[in-house]
């Protein structure tokens, strides 16, 4: 489904109906698996649009909570929790909600952190799986879309804070963005 936006290296990955259908499928999987309800733990900030749509598409009760982490940069040491959940996770079915699993380091870290809290179950639901650069092997329980090694923007995914509020998912050229982070602003926002 390659659809260009008239800017070099920018292509549509998933349009709004495609996103809705994918989110609904994941919501149905979770609703079927967790009749007693779930605690959705989302990783700030990229997963917010996905979380909001996922929670509303589910037919079961859900509590929503958030974690914020220091960003992982090679050489900077391990990831740390900047903001923790306030929900008591004891004996709850907890679902980690991520917009994309790339190296897997974020998921692996959170699985080990949250797994120590006497949860009843702990699973991962990611909108996008990009296995090409996986460093930490993680079991992904619910996957919306598996993609090749392309950089993604939109629907929560950003590049240096830009493009998060796009209603679609697009793949972008990292060389173009490295030269000018605003390179796709005109094509996507018309300004
Ligand atoms: P990890 O490498 O699996 O730990 O993913 C770390 C985080 O990097 C993700 O939660 C995203 O916020 C961000 N990230 C990874 N790939 C992309 C991308 O293609 N576009 C925008 N952000 C990304």
Boltz pocket constraint, residues with backbone or C-beta under 6 A from the ligand:
constraints:
  - pocket:
      binder: B
      contacts: [[A, 43], [A, 46], [A, 72], [A, 98], [A, 99], [A, 100], [A, 101], [A, 102], [A, 103], [A, 104], [A, 105], [A, 106], [A, 107], [A, 150], [A, 151], [A, 152], [A, 153], [A, 157], [A, 158], [A, 159]]
      max_distance: 6.0
